[in-house]
Structure formats: C-alpha cells, structure tokens
Amino acid sequence: MKKKVVLYTVFTVHIVMAFVALRFLPDEVPFHWNWKGEIDQWVPARYLAWMSLLPVVLYFFLGIIVPRIDPKHESWKIHGRAYGIVITVISCMFIPLHWLIAAISLGVPVRMDIVIRLLVGAVFLVSGNYMSKFRHNYFCGIRTPWTLASESVWRKTHRRGAVVFIVMGLLMVLGACIPHRLTGALVSLSGIVGIPYLVVYSWIVYRNENKAAQEDKA
C-alpha cells in the first residue's frame, strides 16, 4: 500500500508540475525524432502538458483494469507482484521522457535517440527478469496460439523469452552507451529476430509435445 501511495504521489506531482511548466515553454515543443535522432515533428506545448496524463492512464488500464477482466483470476494471484513491477516501470518510463522533451524545448542539448534506447532497454531488462513468473493468462506475456493452448508451452516459452528479452535489453543499453553502426545494427537485429524467434519457438514446443502425446497413445 505504501508503494502505491508513493507511486500515486509521483503521478500527481508530475501532472501538476507539467501544467505549471506550460507557461515557461515555447509555443511548440518537439514530438518526434527520426532514426538519426533529429527532430522531425513539433506540436503545440499544451499537447505535452496533456501527455503528462499518459503514465496514469497506462497504469490504471494495465495495472487495475486488465487484472480484473482476465478470466484467469488464479494466475494473477500468483504473478500479480511481478506484473505490477513491470507495469510500473513501463508507465513511469514516460515521466523522464516528458521532462527531457521540455528541456529540449528550452534549448538543453539531449540525445533523445540514446535516451530512448536506454529507457526501452531498461524495460526489456525488467520484463525479462520477471517474465518467467508470468502464469497462463490472456493479457500479459508471450501470447501465441500455442502458449494460450497449453500451460506447458506457456511456461517453456516464457523461460526462453526471459533470456531473449534480457539479451535484447542489454543490446539496447550497449547501443546507447556505445553509439556505433555495429551496435545500432545489433539493436535492430535483436528486435527483428527476437520476437519472431519466440513465436516460432512456441510453435515448435507445442508441435513436439503433441507429437509425443500421440506416440504415447499409440
């Protein structure tokens, strides 16, 4: 309960300060960066203030609504703490992003491409650390037709997914700390290969288990 009070306090202070800071910002603020880290889209400053609500909306929907509407209630009793940590990290990720955008608007030099890699890498690392704790459900985790069809396939895929997500997170952090074409290519490759690999892996595990079950019956 104390942790939630702290989190709600952080959200409240963030939102109030975002609207207070609005009067100090220029009329337009950066909103999007291209792959080179260059600003390619600007929006009215009031958009940034309203975007301060995003962490609260995300946390409310993912952290409160989703666990209540998932039919797999027993699973949430088991992995609720792990899921809560991941959702908190994802929601809070947008708070430093908000203030960095505000700083850039005021002329502070910030390499947003590096910041994004660090933040997303941190999310992947945290997700990978807790992924193996996720139990069978319909809303979080690696949801493929084969993991949803079999709890055994779900467990094996999430154990493998934990490793994949941690590797992806480390590569993203490495790519941020050592900006180079090679590290950039590794980051892109991990994203292109990592997720499809887990989908295929879940199908292979499911196929092998079904084949073994049919052989046992025979």
trRosetta pair geometry for C-beta under 8 A, 3 or more apart (Angstrom, degrees):
i j d omega theta_ij theta_ji phi_ij phi_ji
1 4 5.8 -56 -154 34 35 110
1 5 6.5 37 149 -22 67 103
2 5 5.5 -51 -151 32 35 114
2 6 6.6 37 151 -18 65 102
3 6 5.7 -52 -153 35 34 112
3 7 6.3 33 149 -19 66 106
4 7 5.4 -52 -145 38 35 113
4 8 6.1 34 156 -17 68 106
5 8 5.9 -54 -144 39 28 108
5 9 6.3 33 153 -22 62 107
6 9 5.6 -57 -151 35 29 114
6 10 6.5 32 151 -21 64 103
7 10 5.7 -52 -152 32 32 112
7 11 6.5 33 151 -18 65 104
7 59 7.6 178 158 -156 127 159
7 88 6.4 -86 -118 -135 139 114
7 92 7.9 -98 -140 -70 94 117
8 11 5.5 -50 -148 35 35 115
8 12 6.3 36 153 -21 66 106
9 12 5.7 -54 -147 36 31 111
9 13 6.2 28 157 -15 66 107
10 13 6.0 -56 -145 39 28 107
10 14 6.1 32 155 -23 63 110
10 92 7.3 3 124 -117 143 110
10 95 7.3 -32 157 -103 109 162
11 14 5.7 -59 -150 35 26 115
11 15 6.4 21 157 -16 64 107
11 55 6.1 -150 -117 101 95 115
11 56 5.0 105 -166 -80 132 97
11 59 7.4 -101 -87 32 142 149
12 15 6.0 -58 -149 36 29 106
12 16 6.3 23 158 -14 65 110
13 16 5.9 -58 -144 40 29 108
13 17 5.9 23 161 -14 66 113
14 17 6.2 -63 -145 42 22 106
14 18 6.2 29 155 -28 61 108
14 52 5.8 -175 137 -168 90 107
14 55 7.0 11 96 42 157 140
14 95 5.3 -79 -124 -128 145 109
14 98 7.3 91 -174 66 110 152
15 18 5.6 -52 -149 28 29 116
15 19 6.9 18 158 -10 62 103
15 52 4.8 146 -113 129 59 120
15 53 6.4 58 -114 -80 116 63
15 56 7.1 1 -59 -24 130 135
16 19 6.3 -64 -158 39 30 102
16 20 6.3 28 149 -18 67 110
17 20 5.3 -54 -142 40 36 114
17 21 5.9 38 157 -23 69 107
18 21 5.9 -54 -145 36 26 110
18 22 7.1 50 147 -46 56 90
18 48 7.2 -146 -169 131 106 80
18 49 5.0 147 142 -136 97 62
18 51 8.0 -139 -171 70 148 67
18 52 3.5 -153 15 -66 173 155
18 98 6.5 -45 -105 166 120 137
19 22 5.5 -22 -159 -9 39 122
19 49 5.1 84 -93 -160 61 121
19 52 7.3 -117 -37 37 75 151
20 23 7.2 -51 175 17 42 103
21 24 5.5 -64 -166 41 59 109
21 25 6.3 62 141 -34 83 104
21 49 7.7 -179 68 -96 84 94
21 102 6.0 5 145 -149 144 146
22 25 5.9 -57 -150 24 35 114
22 45 6.0 136 -150 135 78 113
22 46 6.6 48 -147 -99 129 59
22 48 7.7 167 -104 77 84 98
22 49 4.7 -1 -80 -72 121 135
24 106 7.5 0 138 -90 100 124
25 29 6.0 -23 179 -68 130 117
25 45 4.3 155 106 -143 127 139
25 48 7.1 -140 -172 59 174 142
25 102 6.3 -87 -93 -141 119 84
25 105 5.3 11 -149 124 97 146
25 106 7.2 -91 -116 -61 63 89
26 29 6.9 146 64 -71 87 67
26 45 6.5 169 83 -63 46 128
26 105 5.6 -153 27 176 98 101
26 106 7.7 173 -16 -84 95 52
27 44 6.7 -51 166 -135 70 71
27 45 6.1 -132 -173 -11 21 110
28 42 4.3 47 162 161 123 121
28 43 6.6 160 -152 79 82 21
28 44 6.1 -60 -102 -99 66 34
28 45 6.5 -129 -97 -43 14 76
28 105 8.0 -162 106 -134 46 109
29 42 6.7 161 78 -155 24 81
29 43 6.4 -29 61 64 75 73
29 44 7.8 20 17 134 82 18
29 45 5.1 95 -20 -104 108 68
29 47 7.5 -150 49 62 109 96
29 48 4.9 2 57 -40 154 140
29 101 5.9 73 162 156 121 102
29 102 7.0 -28 -137 -98 140 47
29 104 7.7 103 -165 82 86 93
29 105 4.3 -40 -122 -89 90 133
30 33 7.2 39 166 -63 125 84
30 39 4.4 -86 -128 -129 124 128
30 41 7.3 98 -162 81 62 56
30 42 5.8 -54 -100 -102 42 73
30 101 6.0 -141 70 -150 87 89
30 104 5.6 -44 27 110 130 132
30 105 6.6 -153 8 -74 81 78
30 112 7.9 -137 118 -42 142 159
31 41 4.8 -66 67 109 99 99
31 42 6.1 139 3 -130 96 19
31 43 4.3 62 -52 -4 140 109
31 47 7.1 -8 -96 103 126 140
31 48 8.0 -134 -92 -73 86 89
31 101 7.7 49 -95 -147 40 135
32 39 7.3 112 80 -154 49 59
32 40 5.7 -56 100 66 97 81
32 41 3.8 31 38 39 109 120
33 37 5.7 -6 174 -148 129 33
33 38 6.4 147 -156 69 79 27
33 39 5.8 -48 -99 -91 73 45
33 40 6.7 113 -138 11 24 86
33 112 5.0 170 -35 88 160 132
33 113 6.3 -138 130 -63 142 80
33 116 7.8 -154 57 -25 132 141
34 37 7.4 -54 72 12 64 18
34 38 5.2 -9 40 58 104 84
34 40 4.8 66 -39 -19 101 136
35 113 7.7 76 -174 -119 35 129
36 113 7.5 -105 132 -59 22 151
37 111 6.0 -18 -161 -159 143 74
37 112 6.1 157 -152 58 83 78
37 113 3.5 -81 -90 -16 101 126
37 114 7.6 22 -112 -15 136 73
39 42 7.0 48 163 -64 120 84
39 104 7.8 156 -71 156 131 137
43 47 4.3 -43 135 43 127 153
43 48 7.3 148 85 -41 109 80
44 47 5.4 111 70 -11 73 99
45 48 5.6 -47 -166 27 52 114
45 49 7.0 51 142 -19 72 99
45 105 7.3 99 -109 -157 103 157
46 49 5.4 -48 -155 32 45 115
46 50 6.5 40 151 -15 71 103
47 50 5.9 -59 -151 41 33 106
47 51 6.2 38 150 -26 66 107
48 51 5.5 -53 -148 32 32 117
48 52 7.5 52 149 -37 58 87
48 98 6.9 133 -175 -153 91 83
48 101 6.1 -159 -130 111 127 130
48 102 6.7 141 161 -75 146 84
48 105 7.8 -75 -43 -40 169 152
49 52 5.9 -36 -172 0 39 115
50 53 6.1 -34 179 11 54 112
51 54 5.3 -5 -175 -19 65 118
51 94 7.7 -128 156 173 96 123
51 98 6.5 -180 106 -110 105 105
52 55 7.6 -36 178 18 47 98
52 98 5.8 85 -97 -143 75 154
53 56 5.5 -63 -166 44 59 112
53 57 5.7 58 140 -25 86 107
54 57 5.7 -57 -142 38 31 110
54 58 6.1 31 161 -18 67 108
54 94 5.1 -92 96 145 120 164
55 58 5.8 -57 -146 39 29 111
55 59 6.1 24 159 -16 65 110
55 91 4.4 97 -159 171 78 84
55 92 6.1 65 -142 -88 132 35
55 94 4.9 -163 -64 62 91 114
55 95 5.8 11 -52 -53 154 87
56 59 5.9 -58 -144 40 28 107
56 60 6.0 27 158 -20 65 110
56 91 7.7 99 -60 -170 19 122
57 60 5.9 -56 -144 37 26 110
57 61 6.2 16 162 -11 64 110
58 61 6.2 -65 -146 41 25 102
58 62 5.7 -4 171 7 67 118
58 87 7.6 -175 141 -172 93 87
58 90 6.7 -127 154 117 137 99
58 91 4.5 -180 92 -108 116 88
58 94 7.4 128 8 3 146 139
59 62 6.5 -63 -126 53 22 93
59 63 4.8 -12 -175 13 63 131
59 64 7.5 53 139 -9 65 97
59 87 6.4 119 -124 149 65 104
59 88 7.0 48 -117 -103 112 52
59 91 4.1 40 -61 -113 94 162
60 63 6.7 -38 -88 52 10 92
60 64 5.3 -36 -162 32 49 123
60 65 6.7 49 142 -16 67 102
61 64 7.3 -22 -64 50 6 81
61 65 5.0 -33 -147 33 45 128
61 66 6.6 62 150 -31 61 95
62 65 7.5 7 -33 49 13 88
62 66 5.4 0 -147 1 37 136
62 87 4.8 -174 117 -136 118 122
62 90 7.4 -31 84 79 165 134
62 91 7.4 -162 51 -60 126 109
63 66 7.3 47 -16 35 10 104
63 67 7.4 -10 177 -5 33 114
63 83 7.9 160 -119 131 67 95
63 84 6.3 75 -139 -124 105 70
63 87 4.6 160 -76 127 94 150
63 88 7.4 69 -91 -61 140 67
63 91 7.4 -39 -26 -35 126 144
64 67 7.0 -71 -156 36 16 100
64 68 6.9 3 158 -10 55 118
65 68 6.0 -78 -159 39 30 108
65 69 6.3 3 163 -5 72 115
66 69 6.4 -72 -142 42 27 96
66 70 6.3 33 164 -33 66 106
66 139 4.8 165 -171 161 114 161
66 140 7.3 89 147 -39 142 102
67 70 6.1 -49 -143 21 30 114
67 76 4.7 122 -152 -145 100 146
67 80 6.8 61 -131 -117 147 94
67 83 7.3 136 -78 106 116 149
67 139 8.0 -131 -73 60 42 147
70 73 7.1 157 94 -71 82 50
70 75 7.5 -76 128 62 133 114
70 76 6.4 132 69 -47 128 126
70 137 5.3 11 -177 -166 145 109
70 138 5.4 176 -138 44 94 94
70 139 5.2 -101 -84 -3 122 121
71 138 6.8 49 32 -1 88 133
72 75 4.2 7 145 15 113 123
72 76 6.8 128 106 -21 79 86
72 135 7.4 -163 153 111 130 99
72 136 6.0 -144 -142 108 152 75
72 137 4.2 -146 65 -110 141 72
72 138 6.4 152 1 -6 114 84
73 76 5.9 -59 -159 33 39 110
73 77 7.0 42 148 -23 68 100
74 77 5.7 -49 -157 26 39 115
74 78 7.0 32 149 -15 66 104
74 135 7.8 -83 110 117 75 149
75 78 5.8 -63 -160 36 37 108
75 79 6.2 -13 163 20 75 107
75 134 8.0 33 173 179 113 59
75 135 3.7 -156 -147 95 94 114
75 136 5.5 -130 -94 66 141 57
75 137 4.6 -161 96 -61 150 101
76 79 6.7 -71 -127 58 31 77
76 80 5.1 63 168 -74 68 93
76 83 7.3 -53 -137 26 75 152
76 135 7.9 -126 -46 58 30 112
76 137 6.8 84 -57 -96 80 143
77 80 6.2 -11 -126 -20 17 120
78 133 7.8 -161 136 173 89 82
78 135 4.9 56 74 -19 130 144
79 82 4.9 -57 -167 48 78 113
79 83 5.3 80 132 -26 92 103
79 133 5.1 145 -124 135 97 86
79 134 5.0 91 -157 -116 163 40
79 135 4.9 -170 -18 5 121 87
79 137 7.8 -123 50 -13 132 133
80 83 5.8 -61 -144 41 26 110
80 84 6.1 31 157 -26 64 109
81 84 5.6 -54 -148 32 28 115
81 85 6.7 30 155 -20 62 101
82 85 6.0 -53 -155 30 32 110
82 86 6.7 27 152 -15 64 106
82 130 4.0 166 -168 -169 104 118
82 133 4.0 148 -46 91 169 138
82 134 6.7 -129 101 -63 132 64
83 86 5.8 -58 -151 38 34 110
83 87 6.1 28 156 -15 69 110
83 130 7.6 -176 -61 142 35 135
83 134 6.8 93 -72 -103 95 90
83 140 5.8 107 -126 82 116 171
84 87 5.9 -58 -142 41 29 108
84 88 6.1 33 157 -23 64 108
85 88 5.8 -55 -148 34 28 113
85 89 6.5 27 155 -18 63 106
85 126 6.8 -140 134 180 100 115
85 130 6.1 161 71 -63 121 160
86 89 5.9 -57 -153 35 30 110
86 90 6.4 28 152 -17 65 108
86 123 8.0 81 -160 -161 78 75
86 126 5.9 162 -111 128 68 105
86 127 5.4 79 -134 -98 120 69
86 130 5.6 -136 -52 65 110 140
86 140 7.8 128 83 -165 142 137
87 90 5.6 -53 -145 38 33 112
87 91 6.1 31 157 -18 67 108
88 91 5.9 -57 -145 39 27 109
88 92 6.0 17 161 -11 65 114
89 92 6.1 -61 -139 44 25 104
89 93 6.5 46 155 -45 60 97
89 122 7.0 -141 -178 131 122 99
89 123 5.9 162 128 -112 113 70
89 126 4.8 42 39 86 176 168
90 93 5.8 -41 -158 4 29 120
90 123 5.8 76 -92 -133 73 120
91 94 6.9 -60 179 20 39 105
92 95 5.4 -33 -167 8 61 119
93 96 7.2 -60 -170 37 39 96
93 97 6.7 37 143 -17 68 116
93 119 5.1 116 -157 -178 107 116
93 120 8.0 82 -162 -74 147 47
93 122 7.5 169 -105 78 110 115
93 123 6.1 -13 -73 -66 149 117
94 97 5.1 -58 -148 42 43 121
94 98 6.1 57 153 -33 72 99
95 98 5.8 -48 -153 25 30 114
95 99 7.0 13 157 -6 62 105
96 99 5.9 -62 -147 43 37 102
96 100 6.0 39 156 -22 71 108
96 115 7.7 -147 128 -172 113 119
96 119 7.1 -167 72 -94 122 128
97 100 5.8 -58 -145 37 28 111
97 101 6.5 32 155 -21 63 104
97 115 7.4 144 -103 138 72 125
97 116 8.0 60 -109 -92 112 72
97 119 6.9 8 -61 -74 103 174
98 101 6.0 -60 -159 32 27 110
98 102 6.6 24 148 -16 63 106
99 102 5.2 -46 -147 36 40 116
99 103 6.3 45 151 -23 66 101
100 103 5.4 -48 -146 34 35 114
100 104 6.4 38 152 -20 65 102
100 110 5.4 174 -170 172 101 167
100 112 6.9 141 136 -105 127 88
100 115 6.0 140 -173 -161 171 169
101 104 5.7 -51 -148 34 32 112
101 105 6.5 39 150 -25 63 103
102 105 5.6 -52 -154 30 32 117
102 106 6.8 20 152 -10 63 107
103 106 5.9 -65 -155 41 34 105
103 108 4.0 -45 164 50 94 138
103 110 6.1 85 96 -32 116 136
104 107 7.8 110 -175 -22 31 7
104 108 6.0 -86 -81 65 35 79
104 109 7.9 60 -117 -121 74 18
104 110 5.2 -91 -75 34 98 115
104 112 7.1 -9 -69 -56 151 116
110 115 6.6 9 167 -31 108 137
111 114 4.1 38 112 15 115 115
111 115 6.6 154 93 -17 64 85
112 115 5.2 -52 -144 37 41 116
112 116 6.1 45 157 -24 70 101
113 116 5.9 -50 -148 32 29 112
113 117 6.7 28 153 -17 60 105
114 117 5.8 -56 -153 36 33 110
114 118 6.4 32 152 -19 66 107
114 176 4.7 111 -160 -154 72 87
114 179 6.6 -63 -88 -69 108 118
115 118 5.8 -58 -151 36 31 111
115 119 6.2 23 157 -14 67 109
115 176 7.8 126 -51 -143 13 129
116 119 6.0 -59 -144 40 29 106
116 120 5.9 20 162 -10 67 112
117 120 6.1 -58 -137 44 26 103
117 121 5.7 31 159 -23 63 113
117 172 4.9 -165 -172 180 82 85
117 173 7.1 163 141 -88 92 28
117 175 5.3 -116 -166 90 147 103
117 176 3.8 -180 94 -67 120 105
117 187 6.7 -47 -132 -133 118 154
118 121 5.7 -58 -144 38 23 114
118 122 6.4 27 155 -22 61 105
118 172 7.5 177 -82 136 21 95
118 173 6.2 67 -120 -117 60 70
118 176 4.6 166 -57 166 79 173
119 122 5.7 -52 -151 31 30 112
119 123 6.7 31 150 -19 63 102
120 123 5.5 -50 -151 33 37 114
120 124 6.5 36 151 -17 66 103
120 172 5.7 -108 93 -177 93 155
121 124 5.7 -54 -149 37 33 110
121 125 6.3 34 152 -21 66 105
121 168 7.9 -155 -125 127 67 65
121 169 4.7 113 -170 -163 65 64
121 170 7.2 128 -164 -59 112 11
121 171 7.6 -154 -119 71 111 49
121 172 3.2 -165 -83 93 100 113
121 173 4.0 167 149 -50 155 74
121 175 7.8 178 -69 43 134 96
121 176 6.6 -121 -2 -4 144 128
122 125 5.6 -53 -147 35 32 112
122 126 6.3 28 157 -15 66 105
122 169 7.0 112 -74 -158 11 114
122 173 7.4 92 -55 -78 63 110
123 126 6.0 -56 -147 39 29 107
123 127 6.1 29 155 -18 65 111
123 169 7.4 -159 70 -110 47 111
124 127 5.6 -55 -141 41 29 112
124 128 6.0 31 158 -20 65 108
124 165 5.0 -157 -174 -178 82 82
124 166 7.3 169 139 -91 88 23
124 168 4.9 -106 -178 96 150 100
124 169 3.3 -170 93 -74 103 93
124 172 6.4 111 29 17 139 139
125 128 5.9 -55 -145 37 26 110
125 129 6.4 31 154 -24 61 107
125 165 7.5 176 -86 137 21 88
125 166 6.0 65 -126 -127 60 64
125 169 3.6 175 -54 151 72 157
125 170 7.0 99 -89 -53 105 63
125 173 7.4 23 -44 -31 131 130
126 129 5.6 -54 -150 31 31 115
126 130 6.6 1 162 5 64 109
126 169 7.9 152 7 -116 52 156
127 130 6.5 -78 -150 50 27 90
127 131 5.8 48 155 -59 68 101
127 165 5.2 -101 96 174 99 148
127 169 7.8 166 44 -60 90 131
128 131 5.5 -31 -133 -2 30 121
128 161 7.5 -147 -121 134 73 67
128 162 4.9 111 -170 -163 69 54
128 163 7.2 143 -163 -46 117 7
128 164 7.3 -157 -115 72 116 49
128 165 3.2 -171 -77 92 98 104
128 166 3.7 -171 131 -51 155 72
128 167 7.9 158 -121 9 160 54
128 168 7.6 163 -57 44 134 92
128 169 6.0 -129 5 -2 132 131
129 162 7.2 106 -81 -157 10 101
129 166 6.9 97 -57 -86 64 107
130 133 5.2 -54 -173 32 69 119
130 134 7.3 83 136 -39 80 86
131 134 5.9 -38 -164 4 46 114
131 141 6.9 124 -154 -125 82 80
131 142 7.8 47 -167 -20 120 101
131 158 5.3 -158 148 -170 91 89
131 161 5.2 -118 151 104 148 104
131 162 4.2 -170 63 -85 112 79
131 165 6.0 123 -27 24 148 147
132 158 5.4 144 -110 130 45 97
132 159 5.1 57 -116 -98 109 60
132 161 7.9 169 -69 66 65 86
132 162 4.6 -24 -39 -48 96 146
134 137 7.2 -98 178 23 94 110
134 140 6.0 -129 -138 111 132 101
134 141 4.2 172 135 -82 152 121
134 158 5.7 -143 60 -143 101 150
135 154 7.8 60 -171 132 39 136
136 147 8.0 -169 -120 158 81 82
136 148 7.8 122 -158 -129 93 45
136 151 4.7 -61 -57 -112 142 90
136 154 5.0 100 -91 86 85 174
137 140 6.1 18 82 42 126 76
137 141 6.7 116 54 16 91 124
138 143 7.0 72 -157 -124 40 139
138 148 7.1 59 -108 -126 70 116
139 143 7.8 24 -77 -54 2 147
141 147 7.4 -143 126 143 114 146
141 154 7.4 40 140 -161 147 99
141 158 6.0 -35 -157 -98 116 120
141 161 7.8 111 -166 84 77 163
142 147 5.7 125 103 -27 85 170
142 154 7.9 167 70 -143 89 65
142 157 5.3 -127 85 135 138 119
142 158 6.1 -172 23 -84 112 72
142 161 5.0 -153 -34 -82 140 157
142 198 5.5 -100 -141 151 144 132
142 199 7.9 -150 -175 -77 109 57
142 202 6.7 -170 133 -59 122 140
143 147 6.2 -129 -128 76 32 121
143 148 5.9 46 -159 -56 80 108
144 147 4.9 87 45 10 80 98
144 148 6.9 -156 80 -2 37 90
144 157 7.4 -139 25 -155 118 167
144 198 7.9 -174 -33 127 133 84
144 199 5.4 149 -98 -134 139 73
144 202 4.6 132 52 87 143 152
144 203 7.1 -94 143 -52 145 79
145 148 6.1 -65 -148 43 25 108
145 149 6.1 23 156 -22 64 115
146 149 5.6 -52 -139 36 31 111
146 150 6.5 -22 173 26 64 105
146 153 5.1 -100 146 152 89 157
146 157 7.8 129 98 -52 101 146
146 202 4.5 154 76 143 119 96
146 203 5.2 175 -22 -92 154 48
146 205 7.1 133 144 69 133 88
146 206 3.6 -109 -157 -37 122 151
147 150 7.1 -86 -140 59 24 71
147 153 5.3 -136 -102 114 49 99
147 154 4.3 98 -168 -94 85 68
147 157 5.1 -83 -92 41 117 152
147 158 7.7 102 -142 -39 134 89
147 202 5.0 -55 -46 -150 93 138
148 154 7.5 88 -69 -78 26 111
149 153 7.0 19 70 41 80 140
149 206 6.8 62 70 -133 120 133
150 153 3.9 75 80 10 113 107
150 154 6.5 -169 98 -13 59 82
150 206 5.9 161 20 -114 138 92
150 209 6.6 131 -171 85 166 155
151 154 5.1 -47 -148 32 37 121
151 155 6.5 38 154 -21 66 100
152 155 6.0 -51 -151 32 30 108
152 156 6.6 22 155 -10 64 108
152 205 7.9 -154 121 153 87 114
152 209 6.2 140 97 -121 133 157
153 156 6.0 -59 -145 42 32 107
153 157 5.9 30 159 -19 68 112
153 202 5.7 85 169 -160 110 81
153 205 4.9 145 -128 107 86 116
153 206 4.8 16 -102 -75 149 83
153 209 6.6 -120 -64 9 96 148
154 157 6.1 -62 -144 39 22 107
154 158 6.2 14 161 -13 62 113
155 158 6.1 -64 -147 40 25 105
155 159 6.5 27 156 -20 63 105
156 159 5.8 -53 -149 33 31 110
156 160 6.5 24 154 -10 64 107
156 205 5.2 177 93 -148 140 156
157 160 5.8 -60 -151 43 32 107
157 161 5.8 37 149 -26 67 111
157 198 6.3 94 -169 -172 98 91
157 201 6.1 142 -120 106 84 105
157 202 4.3 19 -98 -91 139 95
157 205 6.5 -144 -60 31 87 151
158 161 5.0 -46 -133 38 36 119
158 162 6.5 52 158 -32 62 92
159 162 5.9 -41 -156 18 30 115
159 163 7.5 26 149 -11 56 100
160 163 6.0 -56 -163 34 39 109
160 164 6.4 35 146 -17 70 109
160 198 6.7 166 106 -119 108 86
160 201 5.7 -124 108 149 158 155
161 164 5.4 -56 -143 40 38 112
161 165 5.9 36 160 -19 71 106
161 198 5.2 58 -94 -128 92 137
162 165 6.1 -56 -145 37 25 107
162 166 6.4 24 156 -17 61 108
163 166 5.9 -59 -150 36 29 109
163 167 6.4 27 154 -18 65 107
164 167 5.8 -57 -150 37 30 110
164 168 6.3 29 153 -18 65 108
164 194 5.0 142 175 -156 111 97
164 197 6.7 -176 -122 82 144 123
164 198 5.9 -140 46 -63 167 112
165 168 5.6 -53 -145 38 32 113
165 169 6.2 35 154 -21 65 106
165 194 7.6 114 -80 177 45 135
166 169 5.6 -53 -147 36 31 113
166 170 6.3 32 154 -19 65 105
167 170 5.8 -54 -147 36 30 110
167 171 6.4 31 154 -19 64 107
167 190 6.8 -156 121 -140 91 126
167 194 7.5 -175 81 -108 105 122
168 171 5.8 -56 -149 36 30 112
168 172 6.5 31 153 -20 64 105
168 190 4.5 159 -117 155 77 125
168 191 6.9 101 -147 -73 119 59
168 194 5.0 17 -73 -92 127 167
169 172 5.7 -55 -150 34 32 111
169 173 6.4 28 154 -15 66 105
170 173 5.8 -55 -147 39 32 109
170 174 6.1 35 153 -20 66 108
171 174 5.5 -53 -144 39 31 114
171 175 6.1 35 154 -23 64 106
171 183 7.6 177 -173 -163 74 78
171 186 5.2 -133 -160 133 118 106
171 187 5.4 172 137 -92 101 60
171 190 4.7 144 68 -29 157 158
172 175 5.6 -52 -147 35 30 114
172 176 6.6 29 152 -19 62 104
172 187 5.4 93 -97 -129 59 108
172 190 7.5 -118 -47 72 80 144
173 176 5.7 -55 -152 35 33 111
173 177 6.3 23 154 -12 68 109
174 177 5.9 -61 -141 42 30 104
174 178 5.9 -20 173 29 69 107
174 183 5.7 -139 124 -145 91 120
174 186 7.4 -29 88 90 123 138
174 187 8.0 -167 71 -67 86 96
175 178 7.0 -70 -123 63 20 73
175 179 7.3 58 171 -100 58 47
175 183 4.1 170 -109 148 66 103
175 184 5.8 113 -151 -83 115 43
175 186 6.6 -162 -73 70 109 97
175 187 4.1 -3 -52 -50 163 129
176 179 7.3 -1 -157 -66 24 79
178 183 5.1 140 91 -41 96 159
179 183 7.0 -126 -131 65 17 129
179 184 7.4 36 -157 -53 60 103
180 183 4.8 85 56 13 88 99
180 184 6.7 -151 89 -7 42 89
181 184 5.5 -58 -146 39 30 115
181 185 6.2 34 155 -23 66 105
182 185 5.7 -54 -150 33 29 111
182 186 6.5 30 151 -19 63 104
183 186 5.4 -50 -148 34 37 115
183 187 6.5 41 152 -22 65 101
184 187 5.7 -51 -152 32 32 112
184 188 6.5 29 152 -14 64 106
185 188 5.7 -56 -148 40 33 110
185 189 6.0 33 154 -21 67 109
186 189 5.6 -54 -141 38 30 112
186 190 6.3 34 157 -25 64 104
187 190 5.9 -53 -150 30 27 111
187 191 6.8 22 154 -13 60 106
188 191 6.0 -61 -156 38 32 108
188 192 6.2 25 153 -16 68 111
189 192 5.7 -59 -143 40 32 109
189 193 5.8 9 165 -2 70 116
190 193 6.4 -65 -134 49 23 96
190 194 5.1 29 171 -34 65 120
191 194 6.2 -38 -112 27 19 112
191 195 7.2 7 -172 -3 52 106
192 196 7.4 -14 158 9 50 120
193 196 6.4 -80 -155 51 31 102
193 197 5.6 35 159 -33 72 116
194 197 5.8 -64 -154 29 21 115
194 198 6.9 15 157 -16 61 104
195 198 5.9 -55 -154 32 34 108
195 199 6.7 35 151 -19 65 103
196 199 5.5 -53 -151 34 38 114
196 200 6.3 33 155 -15 70 105
197 200 5.9 -59 -150 41 30 107
197 201 6.0 35 151 -25 66 109
198 201 5.3 -49 -140 35 32 117
198 202 6.4 36 158 -22 64 101
199 202 6.1 -54 -154 31 28 108
199 203 6.8 25 150 -15 61 106
200 203 5.7 -57 -154 36 36 112
200 204 6.3 36 151 -21 69 105
201 204 5.7 -54 -148 35 32 111
201 205 6.4 31 156 -17 66 106
202 205 5.8 -52 -146 37 31 111
202 206 6.3 33 154 -19 64 108
203 206 5.7 -57 -148 39 30 112
203 207 6.2 31 155 -20 66 108
204 207 5.7 -54 -145 37 29 111
204 208 6.2 27 157 -18 64 108
205 208 5.9 -57 -147 38 28 109
205 209 6.3 26 156 -18 64 108
206 209 5.9 -57 -147 36 28 109
206 210 6.3 25 157 -16 65 108
207 210 5.9 -58 -148 38 29 109
207 211 6.2 29 154 -20 64 109
208 211 5.6 -54 -145 36 30 113
208 212 6.3 31 155 -19 64 106
209 212 5.7 -54 -148 37 31 111
209 213 6.3 33 153 -21 64 106
210 213 5.6 -53 -147 35 32 113
210 214 6.4 31 155 -19 65 105
211 214 5.9 -54 -149 35 30 109
211 215 6.4 30 153 -19 63 107
212 215 5.7 -56 -149 37 32 112
212 216 6.5 35 152 -22 64 104
213 216 5.7 -52 -151 32 32 113
213 217 6.7 31 151 -19 63 104
214 217 5.7 -53 -151 34 34 112
214 218 6.4 35 151 -20 65 105
215 218 5.6 -53 -148 35 34 112
